[in-house]
């Protein structure tokens, strides 16, 4: 699974790496890697593995309060685009 979105501040988003990994791992994700765009824009991506992609997709559509707080703290700007292996 790949999730792309913009952030308010890339350096701030990168500083939350450990927090992001633990939050995603708590939902069953593995092999979690954050990527920042090479063009100095505020675009970022997260790649992760999931056994059942419906779990994270539904969680993003209607995030629980703790996930919404994490997303806000990390400076994530909607919309989020989700890509799954086809």
matplotlib code that plots the C-alpha trace (Angstrom):
import matplotlib.pyplot as plt

x = [0.0, 1.2, -0.4, 0.6, -0.3, 1.1, 2.3, 2.6, 6.3, 8.4, 11.1, 8.4, 6.7, 10.1, 10.8, 7.7, 9.0, 9.1, 5.6, 4.2, 5.7, 4.3, 0.9, 0.7, 2.2, -0.6, -3.1, -1.3, 1.0, 4.6, 7.6, 6.6, 8.7, 8.2, 9.3, 9.8, 9.6, 13.0, 11.7, 11.6, 7.8, 5.7, 4.7, 5.3, 4.4, 4.2, 4.7, 3.5, 2.5, -0.9, -2.6, -6.1, -6.1, -9.7, -8.7, -6.4, -8.6, -11.7, -9.6, -8.5, -12.1, -13.3, -10.3, -10.6, -9.8, -6.3, -5.4, -6.9, -4.8, -1.7, -2.4, -2.9, 0.2, 2.3, 1.0, -0.8, -2.8, -5.8, -6.5, -4.8, -4.4, -4.3, -2.7, -3.0, -1.4, -3.6]
y = [0.0, 3.5, 6.6, 10.0, 13.5, 16.9, 18.1, 21.6, 21.1, 18.2, 18.5, 18.4, 15.3, 13.5, 14.2, 12.1, 9.0, 6.8, 8.0, 7.3, 3.9, 2.8, 4.2, 2.4, -0.8, -0.7, -1.1, -4.2, -2.5, -3.8, -2.6, 1.0, 3.6, 7.3, 9.1, 12.8, 14.2, 14.9, 18.1, 20.1, 20.2, 19.3, 16.0, 12.8, 9.1, 6.2, 2.6, -0.3, -3.9, -5.1, -8.4, -6.9, -3.5, -2.9, -2.2, 0.8, 2.1, 2.1, 3.7, 6.5, 7.1, 7.5, 7.8, 7.2, 10.3, 9.2, 8.7, 12.1, 13.7, 12.0, 13.1, 16.7, 16.7, 15.5, 18.3, 16.1, 18.0, 16.3, 14.8, 11.5, 9.2, 5.5, 3.0, -0.7, -3.5, -4.4]
z = [0.0, -0.8, 0.7, -0.7, 0.6, 1.3, 4.7, 6.2, 6.9, 5.6, 8.3, 11.0, 9.4, 9.1, 12.8, 13.7, 12.0, 15.1, 16.2, 12.7, 12.5, 15.9, 15.0, 11.7, 13.2, 15.8, 12.9, 11.5, 9.1, 8.5, 6.5, 7.1, 5.2, 4.8, 1.7, 1.0, -2.5, -4.1, -5.7, -2.4, -2.5, 0.6, -1.0, 1.0, 0.8, 3.1, 1.9, 4.1, 3.9, 5.0, 5.0, 4.7, 3.0, 3.9, 7.5, 6.9, 4.1, 6.3, 9.1, 6.9, 5.7, 9.2, 11.5, 15.3, 17.4, 18.3, 14.6, 13.7, 16.4, 15.1, 11.6, 12.7, 14.9, 11.9, 9.7, 7.2, 4.6, 2.9, 0.5, 1.0, -2.0, -1.3, -3.8, -3.4, -5.4, -8.3]

ax = plt.figure().add_subplot(projection="3d")
ax.plot(x, y, z, "-o")
ax.set_aspect("equal")
plt.show()
